[in-house]
């Protein structure tokens, strides 16, 4: 029987790559409320008189792309950290995975969760969007989008 993974245990982890090609140890982004991983494939229409003629199209998978998003309550450390990663121009090491059970249920002493080994997906990305929203009478929020640079790899052993 499969185990259902709770949304609070599946997270985006990120770290700035100081030099292209080196993978820094990723950390969680503070006060996360939601994370999304989106994988897309472009298609090429291969409809012809022999296959899928008439009203149905035939398509082949083409180039693939991916992006990860994070939604967070705003805190100065998280906002500044993401701002610095985005404006540095460096690519970011992104992991979308379960948090490590060894971290326990309380935030670890270092202030961030760590990804579970052999879980999820990893790739390099650039931060293409950083949005901070501060509505009167509400908690300020922070959103960031990581757009993949090359392949997204499975970490499953």
C-alpha positions in Angstrom: 0.0 0.0 0.0 1.3 3.4 -1.0 1.9 6.1 1.7 0.2 9.4 1.2 2.7 12.3 1.6 1.3 15.3 3.4 1.8 18.7 1.6 3.7 20.1 4.6 6.4 17.4 4.1 7.1 18.1 0.4 9.1 21.3 -0.1 11.3 23.4 -2.4 14.9 23.7 -1.2 17.4 26.1 -2.8 21.0 27.3 -2.7 22.9 29.8 -4.8 25.7 28.3 -6.9 28.7 30.5 -6.4 30.4 28.9 -9.5 28.5 27.5 -12.4 28.3 23.7 -12.3 29.0 23.2 -8.5 26.0 22.1 -6.5 25.7 23.9 -3.2 23.8 22.3 -0.3 20.1 23.5 -0.6 18.1 24.7 2.4 14.4 25.4 2.9 12.9 28.8 2.4 11.5 30.2 5.7 7.8 30.2 6.5 6.6 28.3 3.4 2.9 27.9 2.9 2.8 26.2 -0.6 5.2 24.7 -3.1 4.6 23.7 -6.7 6.7 21.8 -9.3 5.5 22.1 -12.9 7.1 20.0 -15.7 6.0 20.8 -19.3 6.6 19.5 -22.8 6.3 21.4 -26.0 4.6 19.4 -28.8 5.0 19.2 -32.5 2.0 18.6 -34.7 2.6 15.5 -36.8 -0.9 15.2 -38.2 -1.0 13.8 -41.7 -3.3 12.0 -44.1 -2.3 8.6 -42.7 -2.6 9.3 -39.0 -5.1 11.4 -37.1 -6.7 12.9 -40.1 -9.9 14.8 -39.7 -10.8 16.4 -36.4 -8.1 14.8 -34.2 -4.5 16.1 -34.1 -1.4 13.9 -33.7 1.4 15.3 -31.6 4.9 14.3 -30.6 6.6 15.4 -27.4 9.3 18.0 -27.9 11.5 20.1 -25.7 10.8 19.8 -22.0 11.0 22.6 -19.3 10.3 22.9 -15.6 9.7 25.4 -12.9 9.2 25.4 -9.2 7.4 28.0 -7.1 7.4 28.8 -3.5 4.7 30.8 -1.5 5.8 32.0 1.9 4.8 34.3 4.7 7.3 37.2 4.4 10.3 37.5 6.8 13.2 39.7 6.2 15.8 36.9 6.1 13.9 34.9 3.5 13.1 37.9 1.3 16.7 39.2 1.4 18.2 35.8 0.8 16.0 35.3 -2.3 16.6 38.8 -3.5 20.4 38.3 -3.3 20.2 34.9 -5.1 18.1 36.5 -7.9 20.2 39.6 -8.4 23.5 37.8 -8.3 22.9 36.5 -11.7 24.1 33.0 -10.6 22.1 29.9 -11.2 20.4 28.2 -8.2 20.5 24.6 -7.2 16.8 23.6 -6.6 15.5 20.4 -5.0 11.8 19.5 -4.8 11.6 16.7 -2.3 10.3 15.5 1.1 11.9 17.0 4.1 14.2 14.7 6.1 12.4 12.9 8.9 15.6 13.1 10.9 14.9 16.9 11.2 12.0 16.0 13.5 8.8 18.1 13.8 10.3 21.3 15.1 12.4 23.5 12.9 16.1 22.3 13.2 18.6 24.4 15.1 20.2 25.7 11.9 16.9 27.4 11.0 16.1 25.3 7.9 14.8 21.9 6.9 16.9 19.6 4.8 15.8 17.4 1.9 15.3 13.6 2.4 18.0 11.6 0.6 16.9 9.7 -2.5 13.7 11.7 -2.7 12.3 14.1 -5.3 14.0 15.9 -8.2 16.9 18.3 -8.5 18.2 20.8 -11.1 19.7 24.2 -11.8 17.4 27.1 -12.3 17.3 30.9 -12.4 15.0 32.9 -10.3 12.7 34.6 -12.8 10.2 36.2 -10.4 10.2 37.5 -6.9 7.1 39.1 -5.5 6.5 40.6 -2.1 2.9 41.5 -1.2 2.0 43.7 1.8 -1.7 44.2 2.0 -3.0 46.4 4.8 -4.2 44.3 7.8 -2.8 41.1 6.4 0.4 39.1 6.8 3.0 40.1 4.2 3.7 37.3 1.7 6.5 36.3 -0.6 6.4 34.4 -3.9 9.4 33.2 -6.0 9.6 31.3 -9.3 12.6 29.1 -10.2 12.8 28.4 -14.0 14.8 25.4 -14.9 18.2 25.7 -16.6 18.6 22.3 -18.3 17.6 18.9 -17.1 15.5 18.1 -14.0 16.9 14.9 -12.5 15.2 12.3 -10.4 16.9 11.7 -7.0 15.3 8.4 -6.4 18.0 5.7 -5.9 
